[in-house]
Amino acid sequence: MLYICYSINDFFAREAGISLIGFFENNPDYEPDEVFFLDYGIHPANKDKLNGIAAHYGKRISYLSAKPVTDVIKRHFPDLKGWRGSMAPNAKPFVDQIVPDYVERLLFIDADTIVAGSVAELDAIDMSGKALGVVPVNFGVESIRKGHIRLENGNQVYFNSGVLLFNLSVWRSENCHQMIIDTLNKKINLDWPDQNLLNNAIPERIIKTLSLKFNYISHHYHPLQERGWLRIGHYYSDEEIEEAINHPAIIHYIGGWVLARPWYEHCRSSKSAEYFRYKALSPWKESPLFPAYEKTNPPQGFGQKADYWLMKLQGECPSFRIAHTIDIIYYFIKHKIEKMIVSIISFLGQYKQKP
């Protein structure tokens, strides 16, 4: 039986609630009578709204206290970063220690999503021998193939952690918890804490690849560019790409200067309408949008401004060929500069050590 789970602080209560409405609207056959929320400080007023949503669909929300688990991890590994001031995303790798024992199949969904279609396929999909179902990022797969990304476990896929399908019986039998701890002990770069941790810890032999439609993130590209970007690396077939674009099951609104989140002004996502459809059904239907991200968090310095300009190009230019060519040139130069800086720092370090 498939259960679903969100992990949020109060800031994301509205978006999680709107995502939950999309889930219930498009999954009327959801079998369990409960959904799980890992509670990282949800305000009572927002809990009332969330509870009202669940009750409207004949369900209830079980709020679980995950903070004691992640607090212990943070004490042992103080370098493990939160994400935007919260440890809520960091609960994903430790969810086996948080949810009740009767939960075997768990769909963990980030709050910055809209469930726009059925996920029944994930309840029926064969997960025998697999601990984690993921949607690989084709750019990441291509970067691994070219040697630009290296994962500690030697995996040849890189996935986004916004949607994860846990098979907790295999997760426990394979002792994935210890894999996570062992990876934390290596003190590798975890700029995206939960995502990089899971990618480096869980071996590919127990990973199940899910359809692109279950974690659809490329909707911020100009519609005439998008298919070109999704064909990079030849990871997904044209049929999978078309299904994700035209009939996404879970739309993931990634943030920052990509400007793909419709609860901010100036959103460039081609799938904004889906968010507003379910917002109109929610207790937050009259709540205003946030100011445009680039106004409240303007890019600083040459590097950030260049990144911002490139993302705008990808969202506004109708030509994939032009945008992709500039992208290649930009990241080639950026990589060379970063490599040069590392070499200079290394040289200076060796020079200082000389007697």
C-alpha positions as CSV (number, residue, x, y, z in Angstrom):
1,M,0.0,0.0,0.0
2,L,1.4,3.4,-1.0
3,Y,1.5,6.2,1.6
4,I,2.5,9.8,0.9
5,C,4.6,12.1,3.0
6,Y,5.6,15.8,3.0
7,S,8.2,17.4,5.3
8,I,7.8,21.1,5.9
9,N,8.2,24.1,8.2
10,D,5.5,26.7,8.4
11,F,6.9,28.7,5.4
12,F,5.9,25.9,3.0
13,A,2.5,25.1,4.6
14,R,0.5,26.8,1.9
15,E,2.4,25.2,-1.0
16,A,2.2,21.8,0.7
17,G,-1.5,22.2,1.2
18,I,-2.1,23.2,-2.4
19,S,0.1,20.2,-3.6
20,L,-2.0,17.9,-1.3
21,I,-5.3,19.2,-2.9
22,G,-3.8,18.3,-6.3
23,F,-3.0,14.9,-5.0
24,F,-6.5,14.2,-3.6
25,E,-8.2,15.6,-6.7
26,N,-6.2,13.4,-9.1
27,N,-5.9,10.3,-6.9
28,P,-9.5,9.6,-5.6
29,D,-8.6,5.9,-5.1
30,Y,-5.8,6.6,-2.6
31,E,-6.3,3.7,-0.2
32,P,-4.8,4.7,3.2
33,D,-6.9,6.9,5.5
34,E,-3.9,9.0,6.4
35,V,-1.1,11.1,4.9
36,F,2.1,12.0,6.8
37,F,3.5,15.4,7.4
38,L,6.9,15.7,9.1
39,D,6.4,18.7,11.3
40,Y,9.2,21.3,11.5
41,G,7.2,24.0,13.2
42,I,3.9,24.2,11.3
43,H,1.7,27.0,12.9
44,P,-1.5,25.7,14.5
45,A,-3.6,28.0,12.1
46,N,-2.0,26.3,9.1
47,K,-2.4,22.9,10.7
48,D,-6.1,23.6,10.9
49,K,-6.2,24.4,7.2
50,L,-4.2,21.3,6.3
51,N,-6.5,19.2,8.5
52,G,-9.5,20.7,6.8
53,I,-8.2,19.8,3.4
54,A,-7.6,16.2,4.4
55,A,-11.0,15.9,6.1
56,H,-12.7,17.3,2.9
57,Y,-11.4,14.2,1.1
58,G,-12.2,11.8,3.9
59,K,-8.6,11.5,5.1
60,R,-6.6,12.7,8.0
61,I,-3.0,14.0,8.5
62,S,-0.6,12.2,10.9
63,Y,2.0,14.8,12.0
64,L,5.3,13.1,12.9
65,S,8.1,14.6,14.9
66,A,11.2,14.2,12.8
67,K,13.2,16.9,14.4
68,P,14.6,14.6,17.2
69,V,16.1,12.4,14.5
70,T,17.7,15.1,12.5
71,D,18.9,16.9,15.6
72,V,20.9,13.8,16.5
73,I,22.4,13.7,13.0
74,K,23.2,17.4,13.2
75,R,24.9,16.9,16.5
76,H,27.1,14.2,15.1
77,F,27.7,15.9,11.7
78,P,27.6,19.7,12.4
79,D,28.8,20.4,8.8
80,L,25.6,19.0,7.4
81,K,23.7,22.1,6.1
82,G,20.0,22.7,6.4
83,W,18.2,24.1,3.4
84,R,17.1,27.7,3.6
85,G,17.2,27.6,7.4
86,S,15.4,24.3,7.9
87,M,16.4,20.7,8.4
88,A,13.0,19.5,7.0
89,P,14.5,18.2,3.7
90,N,17.3,16.4,5.6
91,A,14.7,14.1,7.1
92,K,14.4,12.2,3.8
93,P,17.5,9.9,4.2
94,F,16.3,9.0,7.7
95,V,12.6,8.5,7.0
96,D,12.8,4.8,7.9
97,Q,13.4,5.9,11.5
98,I,10.4,8.3,11.5
99,V,7.4,6.8,9.9
100,P,5.4,3.9,11.5
101,D,6.6,0.3,11.0
102,Y,3.5,-0.6,9.0
103,V,4.5,1.7,6.2
104,E,6.5,-0.2,3.5
105,R,6.0,1.9,0.4
106,L,6.2,5.6,0.9
107,L,6.1,8.4,-1.7
108,F,8.0,11.4,-0.4
109,I,7.0,14.6,-2.2
110,D,8.6,18.0,-1.8
111,A,6.1,20.8,-1.0
112,D,7.1,22.8,-4.1
113,T,5.1,20.5,-6.3
114,I,1.7,20.1,-7.8
115,V,0.4,16.5,-8.1
116,A,-1.3,17.0,-11.4
117,G,-2.1,13.3,-12.3
118,S,-2.4,9.8,-10.9
119,V,0.4,8.2,-9.0
120,A,-1.4,4.8,-8.9
121,E,1.4,3.4,-11.1
122,L,3.8,3.9,-8.3
123,D,1.7,1.6,-6.0
124,A,1.7,-1.2,-8.6
125,I,5.3,-0.8,-9.9
126,D,7.6,-3.8,-9.2
127,M,10.1,-2.7,-6.5
128,S,11.4,-6.1,-5.6
129,G,15.1,-5.8,-4.6
130,K,15.0,-2.0,-5.0
131,A,15.1,0.3,-2.0
132,L,14.5,3.7,-3.7
133,G,12.6,4.9,-6.8
134,V,13.9,8.0,-8.4
135,V,13.7,10.2,-11.5
136,P,17.2,10.7,-13.0
137,V,18.2,14.1,-14.3
138,N,19.4,13.7,-17.8
139,F,21.9,16.6,-17.5
140,G,23.4,14.9,-14.4
141,V,23.7,11.5,-16.2
142,E,25.5,13.3,-19.1
143,S,27.8,15.1,-16.6
144,I,28.8,11.8,-15.0
145,R,29.5,10.3,-18.4
146,K,31.7,13.2,-19.3
147,G,33.5,13.1,-15.9
148,H,32.2,16.5,-14.7
149,I,30.4,14.8,-11.8
150,R,31.8,11.9,-9.7
151,L,29.7,10.1,-7.2
152,E,31.4,8.3,-4.3
153,N,29.5,5.1,-4.9
154,G,30.3,5.0,-8.6
155,N,26.7,5.5,-9.7
156,Q,26.1,6.5,-13.4
157,V,22.8,8.3,-12.6
158,Y,22.1,11.5,-10.7
159,F,18.6,12.1,-9.5
160,N,16.6,15.0,-8.1
161,S,15.3,14.2,-4.6
162,G,12.1,16.2,-4.9
163,V,10.1,13.0,-5.5
164,L,11.3,9.7,-3.9
165,L,9.6,6.3,-3.7
166,F,10.8,4.4,-0.7
167,N,10.6,0.6,-0.4
168,L,11.3,0.6,3.3
169,S,11.5,-3.2,3.7
170,V,14.5,-3.3,1.3
171,W,15.8,0.0,2.6
172,R,16.1,-1.7,6.0
173,S,17.3,-5.1,4.8
174,E,20.1,-3.4,2.8
175,N,21.0,-1.3,5.8
176,C,20.7,2.0,3.8
177,H,20.8,3.9,7.1
178,Q,24.4,2.8,7.6
179,M,25.2,3.7,4.0
180,I,24.0,7.2,4.7
181,I,26.1,7.5,7.9
182,D,29.2,6.1,6.1
183,T,28.8,8.8,3.4
184,L,28.4,11.5,6.0
185,N,31.6,10.4,7.6
186,K,33.4,11.0,4.3
187,K,32.7,14.7,4.6
188,I,32.1,15.2,0.9
189,N,30.5,18.3,-0.7
190,L,26.8,18.4,0.2
191,D,25.6,21.7,-1.2
192,W,22.2,20.2,-1.8
193,P,22.2,18.3,1.5
194,D,19.6,15.6,1.1
195,Q,20.0,15.2,-2.7
196,N,23.8,14.9,-2.8
197,L,23.8,12.7,0.3
198,L,21.3,10.2,-1.2
199,N,23.0,10.3,-4.6
200,N,26.4,9.5,-3.1
201,A,25.2,6.9,-0.6
202,I,22.6,4.6,-2.2
203,P,24.1,2.3,-4.8
204,E,22.6,2.0,-8.2
205,R,21.9,-1.7,-7.8
206,I,19.0,-0.9,-5.4
207,I,17.7,2.1,-7.3
208,K,14.6,1.9,-9.4
209,T,14.3,4.4,-12.3
210,L,10.9,6.1,-12.5
211,S,9.2,7.8,-15.4
212,L,10.1,11.4,-16.1
213,K,6.5,12.4,-15.6
214,F,6.8,11.8,-11.8
215,N,9.3,14.6,-11.3
216,Y,8.9,17.0,-14.1
217,I,11.3,20.0,-13.6
218,S,12.2,21.3,-17.1
219,H,9.0,23.5,-17.6
220,H,11.0,26.7,-16.9
221,Y,12.7,26.5,-20.3
222,H,11.2,28.3,-23.2
223,P,8.7,25.8,-24.7
224,L,10.7,25.8,-28.0
225,Q,13.8,24.9,-26.1
226,E,12.6,22.3,-23.6
227,R,12.6,19.2,-25.8
228,G,16.2,19.9,-26.8
229,W,17.3,20.1,-23.2
230,L,15.5,16.9,-22.3
231,R,17.2,15.0,-25.2
232,I,20.7,15.8,-23.8
233,G,22.4,12.6,-22.9
234,H,19.8,10.5,-24.8
235,Y,18.5,9.2,-21.5
236,Y,14.8,9.6,-22.1
237,S,12.9,8.5,-25.2
238,D,10.9,11.0,-27.1
239,E,7.7,9.2,-25.9
240,E,8.7,9.7,-22.2
241,I,9.5,13.3,-22.9
242,E,6.2,14.0,-24.6
243,E,4.3,12.3,-21.8
244,A,6.1,14.3,-19.1
245,I,5.5,17.6,-21.0
246,N,1.8,17.0,-21.9
247,H,0.7,14.8,-19.0
248,P,2.9,15.3,-16.0
249,A,1.9,13.4,-12.9
250,I,4.0,15.5,-10.5
251,I,5.2,19.0,-11.5
252,H,8.2,20.1,-9.5
253,Y,8.7,23.9,-9.3
254,I,12.4,24.3,-8.7
255,G,13.4,27.6,-7.2
256,G,16.0,30.4,-7.3
257,W,16.7,32.5,-10.4
258,V,15.3,29.8,-12.6
259,L,12.0,31.6,-11.7
260,A,9.9,28.5,-12.0
261,R,7.8,28.9,-8.9
262,P,4.3,30.4,-9.6
263,W,3.8,31.6,-6.0
264,Y,6.4,34.3,-6.9
265,E,5.6,37.1,-9.3
266,H,7.3,36.9,-12.7
267,C,7.2,33.1,-12.8
268,R,8.3,31.7,-16.2
269,S,7.0,28.2,-15.8
270,S,4.8,26.9,-18.6
271,K,2.9,24.9,-15.9
272,S,1.9,27.8,-13.7
273,A,-1.8,27.4,-14.5
274,E,-1.8,24.0,-12.7
275,Y,-0.7,25.7,-9.4
276,F,-3.4,28.4,-9.6
277,R,-6.1,25.8,-10.4
278,Y,-5.5,24.1,-7.0
279,K,-4.7,27.3,-5.2
280,A,-8.3,28.4,-6.1
281,L,-9.6,25.3,-4.3
282,S,-7.5,26.0,-1.2
283,P,-7.9,28.0,2.1
284,W,-5.2,30.2,0.7
285,K,-7.0,31.2,-2.5
286,E,-6.9,34.9,-1.6
287,S,-3.3,34.9,-0.3
288,P,-1.0,37.2,-2.4
289,L,2.0,36.0,-4.3
290,F,5.5,36.7,-3.1
291,P,7.5,39.5,-4.7
292,A,9.7,38.4,-7.6
293,Y,12.7,36.4,-6.4
294,E,15.2,38.5,-8.3
295,K,13.9,41.6,-6.4
296,T,14.2,40.1,-2.9
297,N,17.3,38.1,-3.7
298,P,19.1,40.0,-6.4
299,P,22.2,38.4,-7.9
300,Q,25.5,39.6,-6.4
301,G,28.8,39.8,-8.1
302,F,29.8,38.8,-11.6
303,G,29.3,35.0,-11.2
304,Q,25.8,35.3,-9.9
305,K,24.8,37.9,-12.4
306,A,26.1,35.7,-15.2
307,D,24.2,32.7,-13.9
308,Y,21.0,34.8,-13.7
309,W,21.5,36.1,-17.3
310,L,22.0,32.6,-18.6
311,M,18.8,31.3,-16.8
312,K,16.8,34.2,-18.3
313,L,18.2,33.3,-21.8
314,Q,17.0,29.7,-21.3
315,G,13.6,30.9,-20.3
316,E,13.1,33.6,-23.0
317,C,15.1,32.7,-26.1
318,P,13.1,30.6,-28.6
319,S,16.2,28.9,-30.0
320,F,17.6,25.9,-28.2
321,R,20.7,25.9,-30.5
322,I,21.7,29.5,-29.5
323,A,20.9,29.0,-25.7
324,H,22.7,25.6,-25.6
325,T,25.8,26.9,-27.4
326,I,26.1,29.8,-25.0
327,D,25.5,27.5,-22.1
328,I,28.4,25.2,-23.2
329,I,30.8,28.2,-23.7
330,Y,29.8,29.7,-20.4
331,Y,30.4,26.5,-18.3
332,F,33.6,25.7,-20.2
333,I,35.0,29.1,-19.3
334,K,33.7,28.8,-15.7
335,H,35.2,25.4,-15.3
336,K,38.6,26.6,-16.5
337,I,38.6,29.6,-14.2
338,E,37.6,27.5,-11.2
339,K,40.3,25.0,-12.1
340,M,42.9,27.8,-12.4
341,I,41.9,29.2,-9.0
342,V,42.2,25.8,-7.3
343,S,45.7,25.4,-8.9
344,I,46.8,28.8,-7.7
345,I,45.6,28.1,-4.1
346,S,47.3,24.8,-4.2
347,F,50.6,26.4,-5.4
348,L,50.4,29.1,-2.8
349,G,49.8,26.5,-0.1
350,Q,52.9,24.5,-1.2
351,Y,55.0,27.7,-1.4
352,K,54.1,28.7,2.2
353,Q,55.2,25.2,3.4
354,K,58.7,25.5,2.0
355,P,61.4,26.4,4.6
